[in-house]
Amino acid sequence: MQTQAVSKLTSKCQATVPEPIRKVLGLEPGDSVAFVVVSAKKGEVLVRKATRIDIEFARAIEGTLATEWLSKHDDRAYRDL
């Protein structure tokens, strides 16, 4: 069975994970969630309860992301991906 819900972004671009989705994913306060872009063109994103590997991977690349892909040239070159 498919579960669907809608949430609105706040002024800080934060969203509440709706209760039906929290129940399906087994999310509790303090849990982390992982976002995977399935199709940028279609605006499809997979949301799931983050695993330990997700969290460790995010920490490992955290420092490298701030210096890459920040130029206007990169934005133009990769905006359609």
PDB file of N, CA, C and O in Angstrom, chain B, residues numbered from 101:
ATOM      1  N   MET B 101       0.833  -1.183   0.000  1.00  0.00           N
ATOM      2  CA  MET B 101       0.000   0.000   0.000  1.00  0.00           C
ATOM      3  C   MET B 101       0.879   1.249   0.000  1.00  0.00           C
ATOM      4  O   MET B 101       1.894   1.301   0.696  1.00  0.00           O
ATOM      5  N   GLN B 102       0.495   2.227  -0.765  1.00  0.00           N
ATOM      6  CA  GLN B 102       1.258   3.470  -0.876  1.00  0.00           C
ATOM      7  C   GLN B 102       0.769   4.471   0.165  1.00  0.00           C
ATOM      8  O   GLN B 102      -0.434   4.654   0.352  1.00  0.00           O
ATOM      9  N   THR B 103       1.717   5.115   0.839  1.00  0.00           N
ATOM     10  CA  THR B 103       1.389   6.162   1.800  1.00  0.00           C
ATOM     11  C   THR B 103       1.879   7.474   1.237  1.00  0.00           C
ATOM     12  O   THR B 103       3.027   7.585   0.808  1.00  0.00           O
ATOM     13  N   GLN B 104       1.014   8.464   1.239  1.00  0.00           N
ATOM     14  CA  GLN B 104       1.372   9.771   0.695  1.00  0.00           C
ATOM     15  C   GLN B 104       0.929  10.844   1.671  1.00  0.00           C
ATOM     16  O   GLN B 104      -0.119  10.722   2.305  1.00  0.00           O
ATOM     17  N   ALA B 105       1.726  11.893   1.793  1.00  0.00           N
ATOM     18  CA  ALA B 105       1.396  13.017   2.660  1.00  0.00           C
ATOM     19  C   ALA B 105       2.086  14.262   2.125  1.00  0.00           C
ATOM     20  O   ALA B 105       3.002  14.174   1.307  1.00  0.00           O
ATOM     21  N   VAL B 106       1.645  15.409   2.586  1.00  0.00           N
ATOM     22  CA  VAL B 106       2.194  16.692   2.152  1.00  0.00           C
ATOM     23  C   VAL B 106       2.636  17.469   3.385  1.00  0.00           C
ATOM     24  O   VAL B 106       1.991  17.415   4.432  1.00  0.00           O
ATOM     25  N   SER B 107       3.748  18.195   3.248  1.00  0.00           N
ATOM     26  CA  SER B 107       4.251  19.049   4.310  1.00  0.00           C
ATOM     27  C   SER B 107       4.703  20.359   3.691  1.00  0.00           C
ATOM     28  O   SER B 107       5.144  20.384   2.542  1.00  0.00           O
ATOM     29  N   LYS B 108       4.598  21.435   4.434  1.00  0.00           N
ATOM     30  CA  LYS B 108       4.951  22.765   3.932  1.00  0.00           C
ATOM     31  C   LYS B 108       6.284  23.209   4.531  1.00  0.00           C
ATOM     32  O   LYS B 108       6.539  22.999   5.717  1.00  0.00           O
ATOM     33  N   LEU B 109       7.136  23.826   3.703  1.00  0.00           N
ATOM     34  CA  LEU B 109       8.413  24.348   4.193  1.00  0.00           C
ATOM     35  C   LEU B 109       8.190  25.617   5.003  1.00  0.00           C
ATOM     36  O   LEU B 109       7.366  26.461   4.653  1.00  0.00           O
ATOM     37  N   THR B 110       8.942  25.733   6.093  1.00  0.00           N
ATOM     38  CA  THR B 110       8.908  26.955   6.890  1.00  0.00           C
ATOM     39  C   THR B 110       9.814  27.998   6.243  1.00  0.00           C
ATOM     40  O   THR B 110      10.434  27.732   5.214  1.00  0.00           O
ATOM     41  N   SER B 111       9.891  29.172   6.839  1.00  0.00           N
ATOM     42  CA  SER B 111      10.767  30.226   6.316  1.00  0.00           C
ATOM     43  C   SER B 111      12.239  29.814   6.374  1.00  0.00           C
ATOM     44  O   SER B 111      13.070  30.392   5.672  1.00  0.00           O
ATOM     45  N   LYS B 112      12.567  28.825   7.202  1.00  0.00           N
ATOM     46  CA  LYS B 112      13.936  28.306   7.293  1.00  0.00           C
ATOM     47  C   LYS B 112      14.123  27.062   6.423  1.00  0.00           C
ATOM     48  O   LYS B 112      15.118  26.348   6.554  1.00  0.00           O
ATOM     49  N   CYS B 113      13.154  26.806   5.530  1.00  0.00           N
ATOM     50  CA  CYS B 113      13.182  25.634   4.634  1.00  0.00           C
ATOM     51  C   CYS B 113      13.166  24.314   5.393  1.00  0.00           C
ATOM     52  O   CYS B 113      13.743  23.326   4.939  1.00  0.00           O
ATOM     53  N   GLN B 114      12.513  24.298   6.537  1.00  0.00           N
ATOM     54  CA  GLN B 114      12.353  23.071   7.303  1.00  0.00           C
ATOM     55  C   GLN B 114      10.945  22.535   7.081  1.00  0.00           C
ATOM     56  O   GLN B 114      10.002  23.298   6.870  1.00  0.00           O
ATOM     57  N   ALA B 115      10.818  21.224   7.131  1.00  0.00           N
ATOM     58  CA  ALA B 115       9.508  20.593   6.967  1.00  0.00           C
ATOM     59  C   ALA B 115       9.312  19.537   8.047  1.00  0.00           C
ATOM     60  O   ALA B 115      10.266  18.883   8.469  1.00  0.00           O
ATOM     61  N   THR B 116       8.085  19.380   8.484  1.00  0.00           N
ATOM     62  CA  THR B 116       7.739  18.322   9.420  1.00  0.00           C
ATOM     63  C   THR B 116       7.448  17.062   8.624  1.00  0.00           C
ATOM     64  O   THR B 116       6.746  17.106   7.613  1.00  0.00           O
ATOM     65  N   VAL B 117       7.986  15.940   9.079  1.00  0.00           N
ATOM     66  CA  VAL B 117       7.651  14.668   8.446  1.00  0.00           C
ATOM     67  C   VAL B 117       6.275  14.278   8.986  1.00  0.00           C
ATOM     68  O   VAL B 117       6.119  14.063  10.188  1.00  0.00           O
ATOM     69  N   PRO B 118       5.285  14.185   8.111  1.00  0.00           N
ATOM     70  CA  PRO B 118       3.924  13.888   8.568  1.00  0.00           C
ATOM     71  C   PRO B 118       3.832  12.553   9.317  1.00  0.00           C
ATOM     72  O   PRO B 118       4.590  11.622   9.044  1.00  0.00           O
ATOM     73  N   GLU B 119       2.904  12.480  10.250  1.00  0.00           N
ATOM     74  CA  GLU B 119       2.759  11.301  11.103  1.00  0.00           C
ATOM     75  C   GLU B 119       2.635   9.985  10.332  1.00  0.00           C
ATOM     76  O   GLU B 119       3.288   9.012  10.709  1.00  0.00           O
ATOM     77  N   PRO B 120       1.826   9.910   9.269  1.00  0.00           N
ATOM     78  CA  PRO B 120       1.744   8.622   8.558  1.00  0.00           C
ATOM     79  C   PRO B 120       3.099   8.169   7.997  1.00  0.00           C
ATOM     80  O   PRO B 120       3.400   6.976   7.976  1.00  0.00           O
ATOM     81  N   ILE B 121       3.902   9.122   7.548  1.00  0.00           N
ATOM     82  CA  ILE B 121       5.227   8.792   7.014  1.00  0.00           C
ATOM     83  C   ILE B 121       6.158   8.380   8.149  1.00  0.00           C
ATOM     84  O   ILE B 121       6.917   7.421   8.009  1.00  0.00           O
ATOM     85  N   ARG B 122       6.108   9.097   9.275  1.00  0.00           N
ATOM     86  CA  ARG B 122       6.938   8.729  10.439  1.00  0.00           C
ATOM     87  C   ARG B 122       6.637   7.305  10.887  1.00  0.00           C
ATOM     88  O   ARG B 122       7.547   6.545  11.217  1.00  0.00           O
ATOM     89  N   LYS B 123       5.361   6.950  10.897  1.00  0.00           N
ATOM     90  CA  LYS B 123       4.979   5.599  11.329  1.00  0.00           C
ATOM     91  C   LYS B 123       5.502   4.543  10.367  1.00  0.00           C
ATOM     92  O   LYS B 123       6.054   3.529  10.794  1.00  0.00           O
ATOM     93  N   VAL B 124       5.331   4.776   9.071  1.00  0.00           N
ATOM     94  CA  VAL B 124       5.792   3.811   8.068  1.00  0.00           C
ATOM     95  C   VAL B 124       7.305   3.621   8.151  1.00  0.00           C
ATOM     96  O   VAL B 124       7.801   2.501   8.036  1.00  0.00           O
ATOM     97  N   LEU B 125       8.041   4.725   8.353  1.00  0.00           N
ATOM     98  CA  LEU B 125       9.508   4.660   8.401  1.00  0.00           C
ATOM     99  C   LEU B 125      10.045   4.300   9.783  1.00  0.00           C
ATOM    100  O   LEU B 125      11.236   4.028   9.932  1.00  0.00           O
ATOM    101  N   GLY B 126       9.182   4.295  10.789  1.00  0.00           N
ATOM    102  CA  GLY B 126       9.625   4.007  12.148  1.00  0.00           C
ATOM    103  C   GLY B 126      10.484   5.114  12.725  1.00  0.00           C
ATOM    104  O   GLY B 126      11.414   4.849  13.488  1.00  0.00           O
ATOM    105  N   LEU B 127      10.179   6.360  12.364  1.00  0.00           N
ATOM    106  CA  LEU B 127      10.973   7.501  12.827  1.00  0.00           C
ATOM    107  C   LEU B 127      10.546   7.953  14.217  1.00  0.00           C
ATOM    108  O   LEU B 127       9.359   8.011  14.537  1.00  0.00           O
ATOM    109  N   GLU B 128      11.536   8.269  15.024  1.00  0.00           N
ATOM    110  CA  GLU B 128      11.333   8.796  16.374  1.00  0.00           C
ATOM    111  C   GLU B 128      12.062  10.126  16.481  1.00  0.00           C
ATOM    112  O   GLU B 128      12.978  10.386  15.701  1.00  0.00           O
ATOM    113  N   PRO B 129      11.671  10.985  17.441  1.00  0.00           N
ATOM    114  CA  PRO B 129      12.393  12.243  17.621  1.00  0.00           C
ATOM    115  C   PRO B 129      13.895  11.987  17.783  1.00  0.00           C
ATOM    116  O   PRO B 129      14.307  11.100  18.530  1.00  0.00           O
ATOM    117  N   GLY B 130      14.698  12.772  17.078  1.00  0.00           N
ATOM    118  CA  GLY B 130      16.150  12.630  17.131  1.00  0.00           C
ATOM    119  C   GLY B 130      16.723  11.756  16.027  1.00  0.00           C
ATOM    120  O   GLY B 130      17.932  11.775  15.794  1.00  0.00           O
ATOM    121  N   ASP B 131      15.876  10.986  15.340  1.00  0.00           N
ATOM    122  CA  ASP B 131      16.358  10.166  14.222  1.00  0.00           C
ATOM    123  C   ASP B 131      16.796  11.059  13.070  1.00  0.00           C
ATOM    124  O   ASP B 131      16.325  12.188  12.933  1.00  0.00           O
ATOM    125  N   SER B 132      17.692  10.549  12.254  1.00  0.00           N
ATOM    126  CA  SER B 132      18.110  11.246  11.038  1.00  0.00           C
ATOM    127  C   SER B 132      17.389  10.630   9.849  1.00  0.00           C
ATOM    128  O   SER B 132      17.048   9.447   9.853  1.00  0.00           O
ATOM    129  N   VAL B 133      17.164  11.453   8.836  1.00  0.00           N
ATOM    130  CA  VAL B 133      16.565  10.957   7.600  1.00  0.00           C
ATOM    131  C   VAL B 133      17.541  11.194   6.463  1.00  0.00           C
ATOM    132  O   VAL B 133      18.316  12.150   6.482  1.00  0.00           O
ATOM    133  N   ALA B 134      17.494  10.317   5.476  1.00  0.00           N
ATOM    134  CA  ALA B 134      18.347  10.437   4.294  1.00  0.00           C
ATOM    135  C   ALA B 134      17.469  10.829   3.116  1.00  0.00           C
ATOM    136  O   ALA B 134      16.355  10.328   2.966  1.00  0.00           O
ATOM    137  N   PHE B 135      17.979  11.730   2.282  1.00  0.00           N
ATOM    138  CA  PHE B 135      17.284  12.178   1.084  1.00  0.00           C
ATOM    139  C   PHE B 135      18.107  11.749  -0.124  1.00  0.00           C
ATOM    140  O   PHE B 135      19.307  12.015  -0.189  1.00  0.00           O
ATOM    141  N   VAL B 136      17.469  11.091  -1.073  1.00  0.00           N
ATOM    142  CA  VAL B 136      18.130  10.655  -2.299  1.00  0.00           C
ATOM    143  C   VAL B 136      17.339  11.216  -3.473  1.00  0.00           C
ATOM    144  O   VAL B 136      16.157  10.911  -3.632  1.00  0.00           O
ATOM    145  N   VAL B 137      17.987  12.037  -4.297  1.00  0.00           N
ATOM    146  CA  VAL B 137      17.311  12.588  -5.469  1.00  0.00           C
ATOM    147  C   VAL B 137      17.182  11.475  -6.503  1.00  0.00           C
ATOM    148  O   VAL B 137      18.182  10.981  -7.025  1.00  0.00           O
ATOM    149  N   VAL B 138      15.961  11.090  -6.789  1.00  0.00           N
ATOM    150  CA  VAL B 138      15.676  10.041  -7.768  1.00  0.00           C
ATOM    151  C   VAL B 138      15.652  10.644  -9.165  1.00  0.00           C
ATOM    152  O   VAL B 138      16.245  10.095 -10.093  1.00  0.00           O
ATOM    153  N   SER B 139      14.970  11.769  -9.314  1.00  0.00           N
ATOM    154  CA  SER B 139      14.895  12.469 -10.600  1.00  0.00           C
ATOM    155  C   SER B 139      14.728  13.957 -10.347  1.00  0.00           C
ATOM    156  O   SER B 139      13.665  14.407  -9.921  1.00  0.00           O
ATOM    157  N   ALA B 140      15.780  14.719 -10.611  1.00  0.00           N
ATOM    158  CA  ALA B 140      15.702  16.168 -10.428  1.00  0.00           C
ATOM    159  C   ALA B 140      14.691  16.774 -11.398  1.00  0.00           C
ATOM    160  O   ALA B 140      13.958  17.695 -11.037  1.00  0.00           O
ATOM    161  N   LYS B 141      14.651  16.265 -12.613  1.00  0.00           N
ATOM    162  CA  LYS B 141      13.716  16.797 -13.612  1.00  0.00           C
ATOM    163  C   LYS B 141      12.271  16.599 -13.191  1.00  0.00           C
ATOM    164  O   LYS B 141      11.434  17.475 -13.408  1.00  0.00           O
ATOM    165  N   LYS B 142      11.973  15.460 -12.592  1.00  0.00           N
ATOM    166  CA  LYS B 142      10.604  15.170 -12.163  1.00  0.00           C
ATOM    167  C   LYS B 142      10.332  15.642 -10.736  1.00  0.00           C
ATOM    168  O   LYS B 142       9.194  15.590 -10.270  1.00  0.00           O
ATOM    169  N   GLY B 143      11.376  16.104 -10.039  1.00  0.00           N
ATOM    170  CA  GLY B 143      11.218  16.544  -8.657  1.00  0.00           C
ATOM    171  C   GLY B 143      10.964  15.389  -7.699  1.00  0.00           C
ATOM    172  O   GLY B 143      10.248  15.548  -6.710  1.00  0.00           O
ATOM    173  N   GLU B 144      11.543  14.233  -7.986  1.00  0.00           N
ATOM    174  CA  GLU B 144      11.328  13.048  -7.162  1.00  0.00           C
ATOM    175  C   GLU B 144      12.500  12.818  -6.212  1.00  0.00           C
ATOM    176  O   GLU B 144      13.659  12.767  -6.623  1.00  0.00           O
ATOM    177  N   VAL B 145      12.165  12.681  -4.940  1.00  0.00           N
ATOM    178  CA  VAL B 145      13.168  12.451  -3.907  1.00  0.00           C
ATOM    179  C   VAL B 145      12.699  11.294  -3.032  1.00  0.00           C
ATOM    180  O   VAL B 145      11.534  11.232  -2.640  1.00  0.00           O
ATOM    181  N   LEU B 146      13.608  10.388  -2.734  1.00  0.00           N
ATOM    182  CA  LEU B 146      13.335   9.284  -1.823  1.00  0.00           C
ATOM    183  C   LEU B 146      13.732   9.734  -0.423  1.00  0.00           C
ATOM    184  O   LEU B 146      14.830  10.254  -0.227  1.00  0.00           O
ATOM    185  N   VAL B 147      12.856   9.539   0.540  1.00  0.00           N
ATOM    186  CA  VAL B 147      13.156   9.868   1.938  1.00  0.00           C
ATOM    187  C   VAL B 147      13.101   8.567   2.724  1.00  0.00           C
ATOM    188  O   VAL B 147      12.132   7.814   2.627  1.00  0.00           O
ATOM    189  N   ARG B 148      14.151   8.304   3.505  1.00  0.00           N
ATOM    190  CA  ARG B 148      14.167   7.090   4.315  1.00  0.00           C
ATOM    191  C   ARG B 148      14.884   7.358   5.628  1.00  0.00           C
ATOM    192  O   ARG B 148      15.612   8.340   5.770  1.00  0.00           O
ATOM    193  N   LYS B 149      14.665   6.477   6.572  1.00  0.00           N
ATOM    194  CA  LYS B 149      15.376   6.570   7.837  1.00  0.00           C
ATOM    195  C   LYS B 149      16.857   6.350   7.545  1.00  0.00           C
ATOM    196  O   LYS B 149      17.233   5.366   6.908  1.00  0.00           O
ATOM    197  N   ALA B 150      17.685   7.263   8.012  1.00  0.00           N
ATOM    198  CA  ALA B 150      19.119   7.174   7.739  1.00  0.00           C
ATOM    199  C   ALA B 150      19.735   6.010   8.503  1.00  0.00           C
ATOM    200  O   ALA B 150      19.407   5.749   9.660  1.00  0.00           O
ATOM    201  N   THR B 151      20.633   5.327   7.818  1.00  0.00           N
ATOM    202  CA  THR B 151      21.378   4.241   8.446  1.00  0.00           C
ATOM    203  C   THR B 151      22.694   4.802   8.988  1.00  0.00           C
ATOM    204  O   THR B 151      23.055   5.944   8.707  1.00  0.00           O
ATOM    205  N   ARG B 152      23.386   4.002   9.748  1.00  0.00           N
ATOM    206  CA  ARG B 152      24.681   4.426  10.290  1.00  0.00           C
ATOM    207  C   ARG B 152      25.651   4.776   9.160  1.00  0.00           C
ATOM    208  O   ARG B 152      26.419   5.731   9.269  1.00  0.00           O
ATOM    209  N   ILE B 153      25.611   4.000   8.078  1.00  0.00           N
ATOM    210  CA  ILE B 153      26.495   4.267   6.924  1.00  0.00           C
ATOM    211  C   ILE B 153      26.151   5.613   6.298  1.00  0.00           C
ATOM    212  O   ILE B 153      27.054   6.359   5.917  1.00  0.00           O
ATOM    213  N   ASP B 154      24.860   5.942   6.184  1.00  0.00           N
ATOM    214  CA  ASP B 154      24.459   7.246   5.640  1.00  0.00           C
ATOM    215  C   ASP B 154      25.087   8.374   6.453  1.00  0.00           C
ATOM    216  O   ASP B 154      25.642   9.322   5.898  1.00  0.00           O
ATOM    217  N   ILE B 155      24.994   8.258   7.755  1.00  0.00           N
ATOM    218  CA  ILE B 155      25.494   9.305   8.653  1.00  0.00           C
ATOM    219  C   ILE B 155      27.017   9.394   8.574  1.00  0.00           C
ATOM    220  O   ILE B 155      27.564  10.495   8.510  1.00  0.00           O
ATOM    221  N   GLU B 156      27.704   8.263   8.577  1.00  0.00           N
ATOM    222  CA  GLU B 156      29.166   8.266   8.489  1.00  0.00           C
ATOM    223  C   GLU B 156      29.639   8.823   7.147  1.00  0.00           C
ATOM    224  O   GLU B 156      30.622   9.562   7.093  1.00  0.00           O
ATOM    225  N   PHE B 157      28.945   8.472   6.069  1.00  0.00           N
ATOM    226  CA  PHE B 157      29.303   8.986   4.747  1.00  0.00           C
ATOM    227  C   PHE B 157      29.127  10.504   4.701  1.00  0.00           C
ATOM    228  O   PHE B 157      29.994  11.217   4.195  1.00  0.00           O
ATOM    229  N   ALA B 158      28.017  10.991   5.222  1.00  0.00           N
ATOM    230  CA  ALA B 158      27.767  12.436   5.234  1.00  0.00           C
ATOM    231  C   ALA B 158      28.849  13.172   6.020  1.00  0.00           C
ATOM    232  O   ALA B 158      29.309  14.235   5.602  1.00  0.00           O
ATOM    233  N   ARG B 159      29.251  12.615   7.144  1.00  0.00           N
ATOM    234  CA  ARG B 159      30.320  13.241   7.945  1.00  0.00           C
ATOM    235  C   ARG B 159      31.650  13.222   7.199  1.00  0.00           C
ATOM    236  O   ARG B 159      32.424  14.177   7.271  1.00  0.00           O
ATOM    237  N   ALA B 160      31.909  12.135   6.486  1.00  0.00           N
ATOM    238  CA  ALA B 160      33.185  11.991   5.781  1.00  0.00           C
ATOM    239  C   ALA B 160      33.333  13.003   4.651  1.00  0.00           C
ATOM    240  O   ALA B 160      34.434  13.500   4.413  1.00  0.00           O
ATOM    241  N   ILE B 161      32.250  13.316   3.956  1.00  0.00           N
ATOM    242  CA  ILE B 161      32.351  14.239   2.821  1.00  0.00           C
ATOM    243  C   ILE B 161      31.972  15.672   3.177  1.00  0.00           C
ATOM    244  O   ILE B 161      32.092  16.572   2.346  1.00  0.00           O
ATOM    245  N   GLU B 162      31.525  15.883   4.386  1.00  0.00           N
ATOM    246  CA  GLU B 162      31.055  17.198   4.825  1.00  0.00           C
ATOM    247  C   GLU B 162      32.032  18.319   4.514  1.00  0.00           C
ATOM    248  O   GLU B 162      31.629  19.353   3.982  1.00  0.00           O
ATOM    249  N   GLY B 163      33.278  18.142   4.828  1.00  0.00           N
ATOM    250  CA  GLY B 163      34.273  19.189   4.634  1.00  0.00           C
ATOM    251  C   GLY B 163      34.656  19.424   3.190  1.00  0.00           C
ATOM    252  O   GLY B 163      35.162  20.496   2.855  1.00  0.00           O
ATOM    253  N   THR B 164      34.430  18.456   2.331  1.00  0.00           N
ATOM    254  CA  THR B 164      34.843  18.598   0.938  1.00  0.00           C
ATOM    255  C   THR B 164      33.799  19.287   0.078  1.00  0.00           C
ATOM    256  O   THR B 164      34.136  19.832  -0.973  1.00  0.00           O
ATOM    257  N   LEU B 165      32.559  19.278   0.490  1.00  0.00           N
ATOM    258  CA  LEU B 165      31.490  19.814  -0.348  1.00  0.00           C
ATOM    259  C   LEU B 165      31.486  21.328  -0.437  1.00  0.00           C
ATOM    260  O   LEU B 165      31.043  21.888  -1.440  1.00  0.00           O
ATOM    261  N   ALA B 166      31.967  21.993   0.587  1.00  0.00           N
ATOM    262  CA  ALA B 166      31.897  23.454   0.615  1.00  0.00           C
ATOM    263  C   ALA B 166      32.800  24.113  -0.422  1.00  0.00           C
ATOM    264  O   ALA B 166      32.536  25.243  -0.833  1.00  0.00           O
ATOM    265  N   THR B 167      33.851  23.436  -0.849  1.00  0.00           N
ATOM    266  CA  THR B 167      34.784  24.068  -1.777  1.00  0.00           C
ATOM    267  C   THR B 167      34.589  23.630  -3.224  1.00  0.00           C
ATOM    268  O   THR B 167      35.175  24.223  -4.130  1.00  0.00           O
ATOM    269  N   GLU B 168      33.784  22.611  -3.455  1.00  0.00           N
ATOM    270  CA  GLU B 168      33.562  22.133  -4.820  1.00  0.00           C
ATOM    271  C   GLU B 168      32.218  22.606  -5.345  1.00  0.00           C
ATOM    272  O   GLU B 168      31.270  22.803  -4.584  1.00  0.00           O
ATOM    273  N   TRP B 169      32.152  22.783  -6.645  1.00  0.00           N
ATOM    274  CA  TRP B 169      30.904  23.081  -7.345  1.00  0.00           C
ATOM    275  C   TRP B 169      30.282  24.409  -6.915  1.00  0.00           C
ATOM    276  O   TRP B 169      29.059  24.547  -6.907  1.00  0.00           O
ATOM    277  N   LEU B 170      31.103  25.366  -6.565  1.00  0.00           N
ATOM    278  CA  LEU B 170      30.556  26.635  -6.105  1.00  0.00           C
ATOM    279  C   LEU B 170      30.655  27.757  -7.130  1.00  0.00           C
ATOM    280  O   LEU B 170      30.145  28.850  -6.887  1.00  0.00           O
ATOM    281  N   SER B 171      31.293  27.516  -8.257  1.00  0.00           N
ATOM    282  CA  SER B 171      31.451  28.598  -9.223  1.00  0.00           C
ATOM    283  C   SER B 171      30.208  28.736 -10.099  1.00  0.00           C
ATOM    284  O   SER B 171      29.444  27.785 -10.265  1.00  0.00           O
ATOM    285  N   LYS B 172      30.018  29.927 -10.655  1.00  0.00           N
ATOM    286  CA  LYS B 172      28.895  30.154 -11.568  1.00  0.00           C
ATOM    287  C   LYS B 172      29.044  29.287 -12.813  1.00  0.00           C
ATOM    288  O   LYS B 172      28.055  28.832 -13.387  1.00  0.00           O
ATOM    289  N   HIS B 173      30.296  29.061 -13.224  1.00  0.00           N
ATOM    290  CA  HIS B 173      30.550  28.188 -14.372  1.00  0.00           C
ATOM    291  C   HIS B 173      30.017  26.778 -14.096  1.00  0.00           C
ATOM    292  O   HIS B 173      29.357  26.186 -14.950  1.00  0.00           O
ATOM    293  N   ASP B 174      30.300  26.248 -12.920  1.00  0.00           N
ATOM    294  CA  ASP B 174      29.810  24.920 -12.558  1.00  0.00           C
ATOM    295  C   ASP B 174      28.286  24.898 -12.508  1.00  0.00           C
ATOM    296  O   ASP B 174      27.660  23.950 -12.981  1.00  0.00           O
ATOM    297  N   ASP B 175      27.691  25.939 -11.938  1.00  0.00           N
ATOM    298  CA  ASP B 175      26.227  26.020 -11.879  1.00  0.00           C
ATOM    299  C   ASP B 175      25.617  25.930 -13.272  1.00  0.00           C
ATOM    300  O   ASP B 175      24.652  25.197 -13.487  1.00  0.00           O
ATOM    301  N   ARG B 176      26.181  26.675 -14.213  1.00  0.00           N
ATOM    302  CA  ARG B 176      25.660  26.654 -15.589  1.00  0.00           C
ATOM    303  C   ARG B 176      25.895  25.297 -16.247  1.00  0.00           C
ATOM    304  O   ARG B 176      25.015  24.758 -16.919  1.00  0.00           O
ATOM    305  N   ALA B 177      27.083  24.759 -16.044  1.00  0.00           N
ATOM    306  CA  ALA B 177      27.449  23.511 -16.712  1.00  0.00           C
ATOM    307  C   ALA B 177      26.619  22.317 -16.230  1.00  0.00           C
ATOM    308  O   ALA B 177      26.328  21.413 -17.013  1.00  0.00           O
ATOM    309  N   TYR B 178      26.243  22.306 -14.969  1.00  0.00           N
ATOM    310  CA  TYR B 178      25.601  21.126 -14.391  1.00  0.00           C
ATOM    311  C   TYR B 178      24.146  21.337 -13.982  1.00  0.00           C
ATOM    312  O   TYR B 178      23.561  20.451 -13.361  1.00  0.00           O
ATOM    313  N   ARG B 179      23.550  22.467 -14.305  1.00  0.00           N
ATOM    314  CA  ARG B 179      22.196  22.757 -13.822  1.00  0.00           C
ATOM    315  C   ARG B 179      21.124  21.812 -14.358  1.00  0.00           C
ATOM    316  O   ARG B 179      20.066  21.671 -13.745  1.00  0.00           O
ATOM    317  N   ASP B 180      21.381  21.168 -15.488  1.00  0.00           N
ATOM    318  CA  ASP B 180      20.377  20.274 -16.067  1.00  0.00           C
ATOM    319  C   ASP B 180      20.518  18.818 -15.627  1.00  0.00           C
ATOM    320  O   ASP B 180      19.766  17.958 -16.084  1.00  0.00           O
ATOM    321  N   LEU B 181      21.455  18.543 -14.762  1.00  0.00           N
ATOM    322  CA  LEU B 181      21.647  17.149 -14.325  1.00  0.00           C
ATOM    323  C   LEU B 181      20.542  16.709 -13.403  1.00  0.00           C
ATOM    324  O   LEU B 181      20.542  15.568 -12.940  1.00  0.00           O
TER     325      LEU B 181
END
